[in-house]
């Protein structure tokens, strides 16, 4: 149960960071700021996959 809560909080945190980055970039470059949000989520996903892979052995 603790792992599921931690995963949910990690996902929520990542989405909030992505939303903030996208909003900040959106003020400067407009709708292309959505690409920044996507890049943040993708980077977080890659990092999580690497971390999970290194924990498995």
C-alpha positions, 0 to 999 in steps of 0.5 A: 500500500505504501508503494502505491501511495508513493507512486501516486504522489510521485506522479502528482508531483511530476505533473505539477512540475510539468504544468508549472514548466509549461505555464512558464514557457507558455508565457514566453513561447505560447502554445509550444509551452506544451512541448516543455510539459511533455518533455518534463513528463517524458524525462521523469518517465525515463528516469523512473524506468532507469531507477526501477531497472537498476533496483531489479538487478 
